[in-house]
Amino acid sequence: METWKILLIIIILVVIVFFILELFGFVDIIPGLGEPRPGGTGGLLDYFRYRS
């Protein structure tokens, strides 16, 4: 397998991992989406839960 394909796969995996961490509030990559909600972790899940 060529080097650029390996790098592309690694980059995609890293992006997916960070998105999952943001989803559950472990990291705050996207300011505004990670605002802490009452009784929540402050992740994207809370953002969608409290937006309605």
KABELWO-V551661 format. One record per pair of residues at least 6 apart in sequence whose C-alpha atoms are under 8 Angstrom apart, sorted by the first residue. I is the first residue (numbers start at 1). J is the second residue. If there is no record, write none. Layout:
i | j
I | J
I | J
//
This chain:
i | j
18 | 27
21 | 27
22 | 28
22 | 29
22 | 30
22 | 34
22 | 43
22 | 44
23 | 43
23 | 44
23 | 45
24 | 41
24 | 42
24 | 43
24 | 44
24 | 45
25 | 34
25 | 41
25 | 42
25 | 43
25 | 44
26 | 41
26 | 43
27 | 43
28 | 34
28 | 43
33 | 42
33 | 43
33 | 44
33 | 47
34 | 42
34 | 43
34 | 44
34 | 47
35 | 42
35 | 43
35 | 47
36 | 42
36 | 43
36 | 46
37 | 46
37 | 47
37 | 50
40 | 46
//
